[in-house]
């Protein structure tokens, strides 16, 4: 795989989480973005390594944060549909399918 897409809602999730972490500790928001980017790079290399959340959607943890990326594989690309804190209701991302 060599391509990924963040849906508009996933982009919004990431912006909100970055802002939240940055407000609490300067530099931590950037660290979140860096870790999320690195996780996406690993997903591109091994798209089926993360456990299945439901159906075709997989869940990958962002290292150093209690945040999950929810994604699925479509053709030759990764589609990230949600970036959510692990304490949110486990079904919250399902509304995005």
C-alpha positions, 0 to 999 in steps of 0.5 A, a space after each residue: 500500500 502506498 496511499 491513505 485517506 483521512 476522512 473529513 471527520 477523522 481530520 477533525 478528530 485529529 485536530 481536536 485531539 492535537 489542540 486538547 493535548 497542546 493546551 495541556 502540555 505544549 509540544 504534546 499535540 505535535 508529538 501526537 501528530 508525529 506518532 499518528 503519522 508513524 502509525 499510519 506509515 506502519 499500517 501502510 506497510 502491514 495493513 492487516 496487522 491491526 486487530 479487527 474492530 468490526 467487519 472490515 474496520 481495524 483498530 490501531 493504537 497510537 503509541 504513547 497515547 490512549 488513542 485509536 485509529 479506525 481504518 479499513 482497506 479499500 482497493 490499494 489504499 487505507 481509509 482512516 474513518 476515526 481517530 478517537 480516545 480509548 475512553 469514548 464509547 467503543 461504538 462511537 466510530 460505527 456511525 461513520 460507516 
